[in-house]
């Protein structure tokens, strides 16, 4: 008797190779074979390796820079005085840690290693921005947080599109939900500064603001997950978001100095 174990569920499936010796009816041999095939297929799917460098890199970057964002929000929440703002920003920090956890689960499922390079860079950038929030005033942390979240939205929708191109749809809802959550973060920060006199100037300089966004999502008219392929089209160069994030972090770092 041989045993196959699914590591996710812990279920054991027993396959009897000799129905005659065990005095099992032959239909049970066929039945057990079907079960083994089912769980073997699930096992191989859950632990398959991805042959998609862009998707692998996107997951690694998303995982690491969620940490940078969370660190930044720690400083942001500490710097604001309004209790409601502090509470809301702390919740956004929690969302970023949760996203990092979800991305790590995907990486583990597909045997994608954590990038040490991205981890070090994200740690330093996050800590620098966090400290900078205490010295650059109220407006700029809100502005650059919203600008950064605007770009982060497309990371998850592009990730979904990459998975779909490989015939994998089981993560659609998760990635859709994370992308929408990032959009909610963007809207929160934008609403906080919408009437600020500095917004038009910063929008002109940095390309994000009241009528400019780095994604095409409207929370008031959302497409369901099944039709969300219209968001952040995959034919847009994958380096766009990477460049956007780097530009945002660099700008915040310079302003902090």
Secondary structure as the mmCIF struct_conf table of DSSP 4:
data_model
#
loop_
_struct_conf.conf_type_id
_struct_conf.id
_struct_conf.beg_label_comp_id
_struct_conf.beg_label_asym_id
_struct_conf.beg_label_seq_id
_struct_conf.end_label_comp_id
_struct_conf.end_label_asym_id
_struct_conf.end_label_seq_id
STRN STRN1 UNK A 2 UNK A 5
TURN_TY1_P TURN_TY1_P1 UNK A 7 UNK A 9
STRN STRN2 UNK A 12 UNK A 15
BEND BEND1 UNK A 17 UNK A 17
TURN_TY1_P TURN_TY1_P2 UNK A 19 UNK A 23
HELX_RH_AL_P HELX_RH_AL_P1 UNK A 26 UNK A 46
TURN_TY1_P TURN_TY1_P3 UNK A 47 UNK A 47
HELX_LH_PP_P HELX_LH_PP_P1 UNK A 48 UNK A 50
HELX_RH_AL_P HELX_RH_AL_P2 UNK A 53 UNK A 79
HELX_RH_AL_P HELX_RH_AL_P3 UNK A 83 UNK A 109
TURN_TY1_P TURN_TY1_P4 UNK A 110 UNK A 111
HELX_LH_PP_P HELX_LH_PP_P2 UNK A 112 UNK A 115
HELX_RH_AL_P HELX_RH_AL_P4 UNK A 116 UNK A 132
TURN_TY1_P TURN_TY1_P5 UNK A 133 UNK A 135
BEND BEND2 UNK A 136 UNK A 136
TURN_TY1_P TURN_TY1_P6 UNK A 137 UNK A 138
HELX_RH_AL_P HELX_RH_AL_P5 UNK A 139 UNK A 165
TURN_TY1_P TURN_TY1_P7 UNK A 166 UNK A 167
TURN_TY1_P TURN_TY1_P8 UNK A 170 UNK A 171
HELX_RH_AL_P HELX_RH_AL_P6 UNK A 172 UNK A 193
TURN_TY1_P TURN_TY1_P9 UNK A 194 UNK A 195
TURN_TY1_P TURN_TY1_P10 UNK A 197 UNK A 198
HELX_RH_AL_P HELX_RH_AL_P7 UNK A 199 UNK A 206
BEND BEND3 UNK A 207 UNK A 207
STRN STRN3 UNK A 209 UNK A 209
TURN_TY1_P TURN_TY1_P11 UNK A 210 UNK A 211
STRN STRN4 UNK A 212 UNK A 212
BEND BEND4 UNK A 214 UNK A 215
HELX_RH_3T_P HELX_RH_3T_P1 UNK A 219 UNK A 221
HELX_LH_PP_P HELX_LH_PP_P3 UNK A 222 UNK A 224
HELX_RH_3T_P HELX_RH_3T_P2 UNK A 225 UNK A 230
BEND BEND5 UNK A 231 UNK A 232
TURN_TY1_P TURN_TY1_P12 UNK A 234 UNK A 235
BEND BEND6 UNK A 236 UNK A 236
TURN_TY1_P TURN_TY1_P13 UNK A 238 UNK A 238
HELX_RH_AL_P HELX_RH_AL_P8 UNK A 239 UNK A 256
#
